[in-house]
Amino acid sequence: MNKLLILPIFILTVLQKTSTQQNETIQLLTSGKWFAEYVILENQKMEFAPELQERTWMLLNANQKAEYMINGKKATGQWEYGQASSVLKIIKGQEIQEYRLIEISQAKMVLEEFGEEESIIGWRK
């Protein structure tokens, strides 16, 4: 009988922990404007100059709206995050860009970009 009670409690604990982790990740993603700091292409790290960092940013709002600027060109779209796959999707019309979340904290975020040119992008607040 005790074994039958332990399994549902274990399942509820795991589900609650997963939900808490997803909420924490989403809170970090939506905690402010992220500025591109560097990109790694073909094992070569290239730092963005400070003036380019200020013109290359991403702002993910809690209402799933994404605002971003790439080299001075501003755009908007939608975003979604899948906790199980750690994939962040930025959606602009028919175009979907996917990133794997490698690391996130209050101060920095590291994303692996999927697509023709796979790259790693470092972001800062």
C-alpha positions in Angstrom: 0.0 0.0 0.0 2.8 2.4 0.9 4.5 1.7 -2.5 1.3 2.8 -4.3 1.3 6.1 -2.5 4.9 6.8 -3.1 4.6 6.7 -6.9 1.9 9.4 -7.3 3.8 11.6 -4.8 7.0 11.1 -6.7 5.3 12.0 -10.0 3.8 15.1 -8.5 7.1 16.2 -7.2 8.8 15.8 -10.5 6.1 17.6 -12.4 6.2 20.5 -9.8 10.0 20.7 -10.1 9.8 20.8 -13.9 7.1 23.5 -13.8 9.2 25.6 -11.4 12.3 25.3 -13.6 10.3 26.3 -16.7 8.9 29.3 -14.9 12.4 30.3 -13.7 13.7 30.0 -17.2 10.9 32.1 -18.7 11.3 34.7 -16.0 15.0 35.0 -16.9 14.2 35.1 -20.7 11.8 37.9 -20.1 13.8 39.8 -17.5 15.0 42.5 -19.8 16.8 43.4 -23.0 19.6 41.0 -24.1 22.5 42.5 -26.1 24.6 40.3 -28.4 28.2 40.1 -27.0 29.9 37.5 -29.2 29.4 34.8 -31.8 31.3 31.6 -32.3 31.4 30.4 -35.9 33.5 27.4 -37.0 35.2 27.4 -33.6 36.3 31.1 -33.9 35.0 33.5 -31.3 34.3 37.0 -32.6 33.5 39.7 -30.1 31.0 42.4 -31.1 32.2 46.0 -30.8 30.3 48.0 -28.1 28.5 50.1 -30.7 27.4 47.0 -32.6 26.2 45.4 -29.3 23.9 48.3 -28.7 22.4 47.8 -32.2 22.0 44.0 -31.9 19.6 43.1 -29.1 16.5 41.0 -28.2 13.6 41.7 -25.9 11.2 38.8 -25.1 8.0 40.0 -23.4 5.9 37.8 -21.1 3.0 38.0 -23.6 5.1 36.0 -26.1 5.9 39.1 -28.1 9.5 39.4 -29.4 11.2 42.7 -30.3 14.7 42.6 -31.7 17.2 44.6 -33.5 19.9 43.1 -35.8 22.7 45.6 -36.8 20.3 48.5 -36.4 17.2 47.0 -38.1 14.3 46.6 -35.7 11.7 43.8 -36.1 9.0 42.2 -34.1 7.5 38.7 -33.9 6.4 36.1 -31.4 8.5 33.7 -29.3 7.9 30.4 -27.6 10.1 28.2 -25.4 10.0 24.4 -25.0 11.4 23.4 -21.7 11.8 19.7 -22.6 13.9 20.5 -25.7 15.4 23.8 -24.4 14.5 25.3 -27.7 13.7 29.0 -28.1 11.8 29.8 -31.2 11.5 33.3 -32.7 8.6 33.5 -35.2 8.3 36.4 -37.7 5.5 35.6 -40.2 6.5 32.3 -41.9 10.1 32.6 -40.8 11.0 30.6 -37.7 14.5 30.8 -36.1 15.4 28.2 -33.5 17.9 28.3 -30.8 19.0 25.8 -28.1 19.4 27.4 -24.7 22.8 26.4 -23.4 23.0 28.6 -20.4 21.0 31.5 -18.8 21.5 33.6 -15.7 20.5 37.1 -14.6 23.5 38.6 -16.5 24.1 36.3 -19.5 22.6 33.9 -21.9 24.2 31.5 -24.4 22.2 30.2 -27.4 23.1 27.8 -30.1 21.5 28.9 -33.4 20.2 26.2 -35.7 20.1 26.8 -39.5 22.4 27.0 -42.4 25.2 28.5 -40.3 25.2 26.9 -36.9 26.6 29.3 -34.4 26.8 30.0 -30.7 25.7 33.5 -29.6 26.6 35.0 -26.2 24.2 37.6 -24.9 24.4 40.0 -21.9 22.1 42.4 -20.1 
